C-alpha cells in the first residue's frame, strides 16, 4: 500500500505540525503523550474502533493513498471494508512531539486475508491503494502526521511512505 504525499491546504492553512495560525497555536497545548499513542496503537491493532475513536475529534480527517476519509462514520466504513481484506498491525518505532501535534514513525504490517482487486478499490474510491494478495504479508514504514485540535483530539492524520533504496544502489 503505497502513495506519494501531496502538499494540501487543510482548513485554510497548510497541514503541518506547526500549521496553526500564531494566535491559535499560542492557545494550543499538546495533550497526547507517547503513552497515549501506545494505547492508540493497541486499540488499532485490536480493531477496537470505539476506543480508537476516543482519540479523534468528531470531524477529523484522514488522508492516505490519494483518498480522504472525513469524520468518524466514514472512518468506520472505510476500515469495515478494508479490514475484510487485509489485517493491519502497527509496529511502533518512534514518537516525535511538536507544538500542534506529533509525528509517529511506524511500520505497518499488511497481511492479505482475501484477494482484493484494483477494480474493487477503484470502485470504492481507493484507487491509490495497492492490494496485498491473500496469504502475503508486507511491511511498510510510515511517518504519520497527527494534528491535534485545542482539546488535544486528533483532527487530521496524513501518512507518508517511501520506497527504500535497493541494497547497493548508489546515489548520484
C-alpha positions as CSV (number, residue, x, y, z in Angstrom):
1,X,0.0,0.0,0.0
2,X,2.0,3.0,-1.2
3,X,1.4,6.5,-2.1
4,X,3.2,9.7,-2.7
5,X,2.2,12.6,-0.4
6,X,1.0,15.9,-1.8
7,X,1.0,19.3,-0.2
8,X,-2.5,20.2,0.6
9,X,-4.3,23.0,2.3
10,X,-6.3,22.0,5.4
11,X,-8.9,24.4,6.8
12,X,-7.2,27.4,5.4
13,X,-3.6,26.6,6.2
14,X,-1.0,24.1,5.1
15,X,-1.3,20.9,7.2
16,X,1.9,20.6,9.2
17,X,2.9,20.1,12.8
18,X,3.4,23.9,13.0
19,X,0.4,24.7,10.8
20,X,-2.0,26.6,13.0
21,X,-2.1,30.4,12.9
22,X,0.1,32.0,15.6
23,X,-2.8,33.1,17.8
24,X,-4.4,29.7,17.8
25,X,-1.1,27.9,18.2
26,X,-0.3,30.0,21.3
27,X,-3.5,28.7,22.9
28,X,-2.9,25.1,21.9
29,X,-1.2,22.7,24.2
30,X,-0.1,19.2,23.2
31,X,-2.1,16.7,25.3
32,X,-1.4,13.4,23.6
33,X,1.7,11.7,25.1
34,X,3.7,8.8,23.8
35,X,1.9,6.6,26.4
36,X,-1.4,7.7,24.9
37,X,-0.1,6.8,21.4
38,X,0.8,3.3,22.6
39,X,-2.8,3.0,23.8
40,X,-4.0,4.3,20.4
41,X,-1.8,1.6,18.6
42,X,-3.2,-1.1,20.9
43,X,-6.8,-0.1,20.1
44,X,-6.0,0.0,16.4
45,X,-4.3,-3.4,16.4
46,X,-7.2,-4.9,18.4
47,X,-9.7,-3.3,15.9
48,X,-11.3,-1.6,18.9
49,X,-12.8,1.2,16.9
50,X,-14.9,2.6,19.8
51,X,-11.7,3.0,21.9
52,X,-9.8,4.3,18.9
53,X,-12.4,7.0,18.2
54,X,-12.0,8.5,21.7
55,X,-8.7,9.9,20.3
56,X,-10.5,11.7,17.4
57,X,-12.3,15.0,17.0
58,X,-15.8,14.3,15.5
59,X,-14.8,15.9,12.3
60,X,-11.3,14.5,12.0
61,X,-9.8,13.9,8.5
62,X,-7.6,11.0,7.4
63,X,-5.7,11.5,4.1
64,X,-3.9,8.5,2.7
65,X,-3.0,6.9,-0.7
66,X,-4.8,9.6,-2.7
67,X,-8.1,9.3,-0.8
68,X,-9.7,11.2,2.1
69,X,-11.9,10.0,5.0
70,X,-14.0,12.7,6.7
71,X,-15.3,12.0,10.2
72,X,-15.9,9.0,12.4
73,X,-18.7,7.4,10.4
74,X,-16.6,7.4,7.2
75,X,-13.6,6.1,9.2
76,X,-15.6,3.1,10.4
77,X,-17.0,2.5,6.9
78,X,-13.5,2.5,5.4
79,X,-12.0,0.2,7.9
80,X,-15.0,-2.1,7.9
81,X,-14.4,-2.6,4.2
82,X,-10.6,-2.7,4.2
83,X,-10.2,-5.0,7.2
84,X,-12.4,-7.6,5.5
85,X,-9.5,-8.0,3.0
86,X,-6.4,-7.0,4.9
87,X,-5.2,-7.3,8.5
88,X,-3.0,-4.4,9.7
89,X,-0.6,-4.5,12.6
90,X,1.1,-1.2,13.6
91,X,4.6,-1.7,15.0
92,X,5.9,1.4,16.9
93,X,9.3,2.9,16.0
94,X,9.2,6.5,17.3
95,X,7.2,9.4,18.6
96,X,8.1,13.0,17.8
97,X,6.0,15.7,19.6
98,X,5.6,19.2,18.2
99,X,3.7,22.3,19.0
100,X,0.4,21.3,17.4
101,X,0.6,17.6,17.2
102,X,3.2,14.9,16.6
103,X,4.8,12.6,14.0
104,X,5.0,8.9,14.6
105,X,7.4,6.5,12.9
106,X,5.7,3.1,12.5
107,X,5.9,0.0,10.4
108,X,2.5,-1.3,9.3
109,X,2.4,-5.0,8.5
110,X,-0.3,-5.6,5.9
111,X,-1.5,-9.2,5.7
112,X,-3.9,-10.2,2.9
113,X,-6.9,-12.1,4.2
114,X,-8.9,-12.2,0.9
115,X,-7.9,-11.2,-2.6
116,X,-8.7,-7.5,-3.3
117,X,-8.6,-6.3,-6.9
118,X,-7.6,-2.9,-8.1
119,X,-11.1,-2.7,-9.7
120,X,-12.8,-3.1,-6.4
121,X,-10.5,-0.5,-4.8
122,X,-11.2,1.9,-7.7
123,X,-15.0,1.4,-7.5
124,X,-14.8,2.3,-3.7
125,X,-12.7,5.4,-4.4
126,X,-9.4,4.0,-3.1
127,X,-7.6,3.6,-6.4
128,X,-4.3,4.9,-4.8
129,X,-4.0,1.8,-2.7
130,X,-2.1,-1.3,-3.7
131,X,-3.8,-4.6,-2.8
132,X,-2.0,-7.3,-0.8
133,X,-2.8,-10.8,-2.0
134,X,-4.4,-13.3,0.4
135,X,-1.7,-15.0,2.5
136,X,1.0,-12.4,1.8
137,X,2.4,-10.1,4.4
138,X,4.2,-6.8,3.5
139,X,5.9,-4.4,6.0
140,X,5.7,-0.7,5.0
141,X,7.4,2.0,7.0
142,X,5.4,5.3,7.6
143,X,5.9,8.7,9.0
144,X,2.4,9.8,10.1
145,X,1.5,13.4,10.9
146,X,-1.2,13.8,13.6
147,X,-2.5,17.3,14.1
148,X,-4.4,18.0,17.4
149,X,-7.2,20.4,18.0
150,X,-7.3,22.8,21.0
151,X,-8.8,20.0,23.2
152,X,-6.0,17.6,22.3
153,X,-8.1,15.4,20.0
154,X,-6.7,14.3,16.6
155,X,-8.3,16.3,13.9
156,X,-6.0,15.5,11.0
157,X,-3.9,12.4,10.0
158,X,-1.7,12.2,7.0
159,X,0.8,9.5,6.2
160,X,4.0,9.4,4.2
161,X,5.7,6.3,2.9
162,X,8.7,5.9,0.7
163,X,10.2,3.2,-1.4
164,X,13.6,2.3,0.2
165,X,16.7,2.2,-1.9
166,X,17.7,-1.2,-3.0
167,X,20.9,-2.6,-1.3
168,X,23.9,-1.5,-3.2
169,X,22.1,1.3,-5.1
170,X,24.4,4.3,-5.5
171,X,23.2,7.9,-5.2
172,X,24.0,10.2,-7.9
